[in-house]
């Protein structure tokens, strides 16, 4: 997009992109990225990096986040206005690295992969903090 792009043009672009992505990913379902093997690996990483006491603190912090109403399902929108609980740096460094177009987010104890530009939930796993 040109440097002189207006906020309205950006919004129109995002909506068009979202529409195209949703059309292409109609059959997308949970587990296409977070396979059972990937989920098992992530839970193991979390268990090793965070002793039970630290996981409990993280669970409490996540429970207090204001994003509890976010629908946790593939192809749902992760609202821009929702509080975005940033990933703890030590956990982020140990999880499999994602392409720059997506990021990890937590909603409760579910770990999501969310598109950075259109805020679409691409996949998620439940009970990411065993």
Residue pairs with C-beta under 8 A, 6 or more apart in sequence:
1 9
1 10
1 13
14 117
14 118
17 117
17 118
18 77
18 118
18 120
21 115
21 118
21 120
22 75
22 120
25 74
25 75
28 74
28 75
28 122
28 123
29 74
30 73
30 74
30 123
30 124
31 123
32 74
32 123
33 113
33 122
33 123
34 42
34 111
34 113
34 123
34 124
34 125
38 96
38 125
39 125
39 128
41 96
42 95
42 96
42 111
42 125
42 128
43 127
43 128
43 130
45 91
45 94
45 95
46 55
46 91
46 128
46 129
46 130
47 55
47 130
49 90
49 91
49 94
50 58
50 91
50 129
55 129
55 130
58 88
58 129
59 109
59 129
61 85
62 85
62 106
62 108
62 109
62 129
63 108
65 83
65 85
65 106
65 107
66 82
66 83
67 79
67 82
67 83
67 84
67 85
67 105
67 107
68 107
68 108
69 82
70 76
70 78
70 79
70 82
70 107
71 77
72 107
72 108
72 110
72 112
72 121
72 124
72 126
73 121
73 124
74 121
74 122
74 123
74 124
75 120
75 121
76 120
76 121
77 119
77 120
77 121
78 105
78 112
78 114
78 119
78 120
78 121
79 119
80 119
84 105
85 105
85 106
87 95
87 103
87 104
87 105
87 106
92 104
95 104
98 104
98 113
100 116
101 115
101 116
101 117
102 113
102 114
102 115
102 116
102 122
103 113
103 114
103 116
104 111
104 112
104 113
104 114
105 111
105 112
105 113
105 114
106 112
106 128
107 124
109 126
109 127
109 128
109 129
110 124
110 125
110 126
110 127
110 128
111 124
111 125
111 128
112 121
112 122
112 123
112 124
113 121
113 122
113 123
113 124
114 120
114 121
114 122
115 122
